[in-house]
Amino acid sequence: MDTFDGRLVVITGVGGALGGGLARAFTDAGASVLGVDRVQPAEAHAVPGARYRTVDVGDDAALGAFFDEEPVPWAVVNTVGGFAGRTPLTELDPDVLLQQLRLNLVTAALITKHALRRLLPSRATASSPGLPAGAGRLVHTASRSALVTAGAGFAYSVSKVGVLHLVQMAAAEVRGSGVTVNCVVPSIIDTPGNRAAMPAADHDSWPKIPDIARTYLYLASPQSELVSGAAIPV
């Protein structure tokens, strides 16, 4: 039996390696996937059966309009983010800090705002199938750099700390509603971009996207109703 039974799952950042891999994993699990990114994925990377829309998730008005135009989703899975490497604090570039906060924290906060705005009211009239009133899932992506700072860049690390704090506060706000808010905390992911950035690393030991996807699938599933406010390391 398919885990999601046609339920609508919105995946933001679907143009990236993780987002694209999750689109495939959720489609295979029976979800109706709606992928969101600033640009449409190339045809070769589009997942058969998934639907795509171009939205700037850093634009509050555009993101709000997107959520209002689409049916109420069962789950929203956020993989949007950016990375900045380590520099000494004596060389901190405030523009890089602001960029990382916008890419990682502001986008997550706006996605939380509009996802919960749609998830929390009565869902009895939602047009997606199999949606009980007062239920839904929001899953963010943080980073091990938020917890283990050795070797991490301050701007990237602190922006991901903000995501962890956001998840805790959002989970507290929705407690008792049937909506849950959690995040996945990857160490490093085996992607073409990460391989190119670290060509001498032991790539075979890195977590693969299909393996990481299982954690997202669980947190976004109907079976995870007792888990909220969690930061799951992978």
Summary of the structure (lengths in Angstrom):
residues: 234
radius of gyration: 17.1
end to end distance: 25.9
largest distance: 55.7
contacts: 773
relative contact order: 0.16
helix: 43%
strand: 15%
